[in-house]
């Protein structure tokens, strides 16, 4: 029997669920216009399109080492705004903070 190894550069189903949890509300509320996916030998990417913008503005990526990164494009290039060893850790910037965390920073 031949076993084909799962590429570390590919999103797992759990990664896609984690991203989908963030994206669902942003798409439903019209904050995001759409999402496209690019895959290559050494990466898997989800590119976020904003309403009225003709290019991707955010990029969520998993690289060949299995690391996650989140980047922002301001027309000058891509800039890192998040990273992590898990999708949830990387996407934490887009997760709403708890009321307790907001209250602690307000004091």
N, C-alpha and C positions, 0 to 999 in steps of 0.2 A: 504494500500500500504506500502511495506517495502522499506525503503531507506537505501542503503549501503553507509556508509561514505567513502570518498576518503582518503586513508592513507596519512598522512603528510610525510611519509618516501618515497613516490613515486615521481619521476620526473613528472612534468606536461608536456603537449605537448609543451608549451612555453619554458620550461627548455631544452627540447630535441632540439628544434629549435635553441636556443641560443648556445648550445654545437655544433650542426651541423654546424652552421655558422663558428665557430672556426675550427672545424675538417675538413671541406671540403677541404680547401686549403692545410692543412698539409698532408692529405692523397693523394691528387692529385699530390703534389710536391714530395712525397715519404719520407717526414720527419717522418711520422707515418706509421707503417705497418698494423695496424688494431685496432679495438675497440671491446671489449667484455662487456657484461652487467651481473651484479650479483644483484639479489634482495633477500632480506630477510625480516623478520617481521619488523625490525627496521632500514632498510637502502635500498637504491637503489644506485648502483654504475656503473660508466662507467670506464673501465680500458683500458688504452692506451698502445699499444705494439709498440716498436720502431724496425726498421729494424736491424736484427742481434742480438737482445736481446731476451733471452728465457723466460722472465717474464714481467709482466706489470711494467711500469716505472712511469706512472702517474695514479692517481685515482681521479675522480670527484664524489662526494658523496652528497646525501641528507639524513639526519638522521630523526629519529622519531619525532623530534621537528620542522622539516621543515627547518633546517639550512643547508647551503651548505659549503662544504670544498673541497679544491684541495690539493693533496699531491703528493710528489715525493718519489720514492723508490730508494735508492742508494746501495742496497744489504745489508745494515745494518738495514733497517727498513723504515717505512713510516714517512715522515716529512712534516708538513704543509707548503704550499707555498701560499695559498689563502683561504679566507673565506668570507662569506657574508650572508645577509638575502635574496638575490636574486641570481639566477644563473648568471646574467650579472655581478653583483658586484664581485662574486667569480671568474669568468673567466676573469676579467679585465686584469690580468697579461699576458694573451695571446692575448689581443686585441692590434693592432698597435696603437701607440700614434699618435696624430695629429701632423701635421707639426708645428703648433703654440706651442704645448707643447715641442716638440723637440728643437725648437729654443729658448724657454725660459730657458731650462736647459743648453743650450750651452753657454749662456752669462755669 
